[in-house]
Amino acid sequence: MEYPDFLDAIRRESARFRAVLADCDPSARVPGCPEWDAADLLWHLIGVQRFWAGVVQHRPAGPDDERIVSEGSGERPASYAELLAHFDEESAGLVEALAAADPEEEAWHWSGDHRVGTTYRRQAHEALIHRVDAEQAAGLALSPLDPALAEDGVAEVIGVMFGGVPPWGTATPTGETVAVRTTDTGRELLVAFRRFTGTDPDSGTTYDEDDLGLVDTGPEPSATVSGTAADLDLWLWKRGPADALEVEGDRISHEKLAGILAAPLN
């Protein structure tokens, strides 16, 4: 996808998110985030979009800069109507900040890819998945997911959200791969199993666990997981069922993949 396409997706998915929540019971539970109700979901995306607008506006400053308002901080509006109005302001601010910036300019990002364009991509998928959350909370049938955006979402969640390696860790390939195939867009991704080790210097937690990442080439995959881009994207984000997908090949490899992907993202 091109950067203007990501920006269009942020506009479109944010608008749908807002429209659905405007008619939703604020106390409705969010199936994909059971600890949240609809009002919490709205407040969450307000904070996310405000934070990343600040990161882009004050590039290349990072979250320690006092000008950048961290997610969840600030006074939460007392009424649902005020939350909706606040969302309008912050969502427009994110689009404005991105539209005014060169995607190749330096800007902080937690993934280590310090470019404005990284925020274009991540926020398009953030808006998409939370639009899904809004529709599920409201008890609505899901609006179709744009196949190109969903395909990119599959690559992003596997390659970045799960596949990123922090500077203090090491990911060692095990020599095993599986393929993930989008049946409607014709893309096949090669997923390599790895062993992740390291100690987080902030928490002191030591890791030695199965891990995965995207690779361009590798051993022949032992299993293939296939589905539409939308079904795969929703499954990876735990918003859709695994039985919408087709599994071929070694069942143990598939179960290993599913086990790693079942872990919460943090």
N, C-alpha and C positions, 0 to 999 in steps of 0.2 A: 504494500500500500504506500501511496505517496502522502507526504505530510498534510497537504490540504484535505485529503480523504479522512485522516485522523481528526482533523479539526471539525470537519462536517459531522463526523460521528459523535464527537463530544457535544456539539450543538443539538443534534437529533436525539441522542439517547438521554441527555439531560432534560430536554423539553418533554420527552415522553415520561421520564421519571417524575417530573414535577406535575404533569397533568394527571397521572395516576394517583399520586399521593394527595393531590388537592381534593379528590373525591373519596379518599380512603379514611376509614376510622383510625384516628391517631393511635389507638390502643391495640390495633390489629398486630398480631405477632408476625415476625418475618421468618419463614421456614428455613432459609439459608443461614440465618444468624439468630437462633432461637432466643438468645438473651436480649434481643432488641424488639421494640415495637416500631410501628411506622414512624412515629415522631423521632425515635432514636436514629432510625435509618436516615431520615432527612437531616438531622443534626450532624450525623457522621459525614455525609457527602458535602454538606456546607463546609465543615472543617477541612476535609481533604482538598476541595477545590480552592478554598481560601489559602491554604498552606502552599500549594503548588503554584498558584498565581504569584505569591510572594517570592518563592524561589526563582521564578522566571524574571520577575520585575527587578529583583535585587541581585541577579546573577553577577559573578559566580559565588556569591555568599551562600553559606550553608545554614542549617537549622539553628546553629548557635547565634546567628545574627539576630539582634533584638528587634529588627524591623520585620522579621518573618514570624507570623503568628502560628504557633504549633497547633496541630489538630486537637480538638477537644478543649482548648483553652478559651478564655473569654466568657462573657456572660451569655448563657443560653436564653433565648427569648422565652417569655412566659407562656405565650399562646401559640397555637398551631398556625394561625394566620400570620403571626409575626415570623415564625420559622419559614413559612413559604416565601414571604417577602424577602427575608434574609438570603434564602437560597437564590432567588432571582438576582440579587445583587452580586453574590459571590461567584455564581456560575458565569454571569456576564463578564465579571472581572477576569476569570481564568481564560475565557475565549479571547478577550481583548489583549491580555498579556502575551498569549501564545501567538496571536495573529501579528503582533508588533515585533516579534523576535525572529531572528534567523535560526532555523532548526539546528544549524551546525555550530552556533555559538556555544561557548562554555557555560554550563549551568550545573550546579550540584545535583547529584542523584545518588540515592542509596545503593543502586546496583553497581556503581563504579563507572558507568557509561555517562560521563559528565557532559552531556549535550542537551540543549533545549528539546531536540527531537525525541529524546528518551521520554520526556514528560508528555509530549504529544501522544506518543503511543500508549504509555501506561494509563493516562487519564481517559483515553478513548475506551479502553477495556474496563477501567474502574466505573465509568458511567454506564457502560453496557451491562455489566453484571449487577450493578445496583438497580438498574431499570428492571431487570429480571426479578430482583428481590421485591421491588415495589409491586409489580404485577402479581407475584405469588402472594404477597401479603394482602393484596386487595381481592384475592380469589379470582383473578381474571385469567383467561387463556393467554399464553405468552404471545406477544407480537413477534413476527418472524425476525430472526437474527440475520443481518446482512452476511451472506456467505463469505465474502472477502474479509470482513472484519472478524468473523468467527474463526476462519482459517488462521489468520494472524494471531488470534487469541490462543489457539491451540499451541502455536509455536512459542508464544510469549510465556504462557504459564509453565510449559515444560522447560524451555531454554533459560528463562530468567527467574521466574518465581521459585521453581524447584531446582533449576540447574545452575544457579549462580554459586560461586565459591568465594567465601570471604577471604581476605588476605591472610588471616591467621590459620586457615585450614588447608588441607590437601585432599584432592579427589583422585583416587587411583583406579583406572579402568580395570574391570574384571575380565574383559574379553567376551562379554555377553551383550547382545543387542536385541531389541524388539522394534518393530515398525509400527507407526501410527499413521493411518491413511484416511484422508478425507475423501469420501466417495463422490461428493458433488462437485468439488473443486479440483480433484485429481492430484493433490499434494501428498507426498509420502515423507514422513520425518523418521530419521533413524535415531533411536534412543539407546544410549549406552549405559549399562549399569556400572556403578563405581562404588568404591569404599571410601567414605568420607571420614577423616580423622582430624582432630585438632582441639584446642582448648580456647574457648571464648575469653578474651582478656577482660571483658567487662563483667561477665557473670561468673567466671571461673568454671563453667560447665565444660566437661571433656566429652567429646563425641568420638564414637567408633561405630559407624552404622552404614547400612545400605543407602545408596544415593544414585542419582541418575543425571544425565545431561544430554543435550543434542550434539550429534557429531555429523560431519559431512560424509565420512566414509568409515567403514569398520567391518567386522565379521558379518556373515550372513545372519539376518535376524532369525531367531528361533520361534518367534510368534509375531502375529500381526493383529492389531486392533483397528477395526474399520467402522466408520460411521459418517454421517454428514458432519460438516464443520460445526454446525450448531449443536448437534447432539454430543460431539466430542468436547466442545468448549464447555457446555453445561455440565457434563460429567466431571471434567477436570476441576471445575469450580464447585462441585458437590451441589449443583442446582438441578441436575438431571439424572435419570436412572442409568445404570450400567447395562440393563437389558435392552436399551436402544442400540447397542453396539454389537458388532460381530467379532468373534475371537477365533482365530485360526492358529494352528501350530501347537507348540508346547504349553500346556496348561500351567505348569509350574512357573514358567517365565512370565506368563500373564498375571498369575497370582502375586508374584514378586513385584511386578510393576504396579498393580493395584494397591498392594500394601504400602509401597513408598508414597504413592499419590494420596493415600488416605490420611497421611499425617497433616496436621493443621499448618497453614502458612503463617509465618511470623516474621 
